[in-house]
Amino acid sequence: MPRHRMVVILLEDVLPLDYAIPVHVFGREASEAYDLVTVSVGGGAVPVAGGTTVVPDGGLELLRKAGTVVVPGYADAVDRELPGSLVRALAAAHRRGVRMVSICSGAFALARAGVLDGLTVTTHWSLCADLAERFPALTVDQSVLVAGTETVLTSGGVTAGVDLCLHLLHADLGPAAARHVARRIVMAPRPADGQQQFVEKAVVPPGDDVIAQAQQWMLVSLAQDLSVKDVAARFAMSERTFHRRFRQKTGLPPLTWLRDQRIARAKELLESSESSIADIARRTGFGTAANLRVQFRRATNVSPREHRKSFAFDRT
């Protein structure tokens, strides 16, 4: 196949790993198929978040021959306005049919150019709410590693960029090439749409209102067989009133919120203890190991055993 022009745009305070991933994958590991260049607005050196600078190959004029444009993440993406020349160049490339790709917070740049309008996309899980709020013309899925279409692709935070790059290799060169590069970079290949981002669950804030008190009690009672009726009665409310007020406060039905907390606690125990799956199931209210496995995979797309293997860093 003809060499594919891959253009990586370096914005000020570019995140170092975000831009290094496509440069390494396409510029080093698959250089026989890709002509990779880096650009900046104006073509000058760009500061890297955390220190140092990087010198690109040129300016935005290099986008004219691009087959794929990659926008790595950059600092302060939520609030930063981008140069009009960049926004126009991104929009023009999209209109020409160039494949548009973002890694992590780079999604904000594509969104500002209107590239993501009408699509389901993703970004780093901690920025998903901001992306959805600022750009209501798109839909944000915080759970997945890669989201979009064949021609517009977004990825989750930082190392999800590896999954995205392997996905592009698979699409361009086939599964054998993607597997070869995955082995070279010591990355277990996995379907980009079959793995979820590992999202930190927010700690329930303390509060004096009755719903906050109910949340705190539910957290310390995870092992119990809790029902909405039981919790509502404990806090002197009707089942309907409790359900309504709980959803108003949390955005979730009580049992959905409770399931999420049980999954979060199960993750903690898998990562920090050597307890059996059956014991963790009892302690988190799932009852049986079989039910925990079903619920855990449904929530995370991996098994409890796979999660433990990936995240129990302190055990050999």
Secondary structure, DSSP 8 states (H G I E B T S, - for coil): ---EEEEEE--TTB-HHHHHHHHHIIIIITTTTEEEEEE-TTS--EEBTTS-EE--SB-GGGGGG-SEEEE--BTTTTT----HHHHHHHHHHHHTT-EEEE-GGGHHHHHHTTTTTTSEE---GGGHHHHHHH-TTSEE-SSBSEEE-SSEEEE-STTHHHHHHHHHHHHHH-HHHHHHHHHHTT-----TTS-B-----------SSHHHHHHHHHHHTTTS---HHHHHHHTT--HHHHHHHHHHHHSS-HHHHHHHHHHHHHHHHHHH----HHHHHHHTT--SHHHHHHHHHHHHSS-HHHHHHHH-TT--
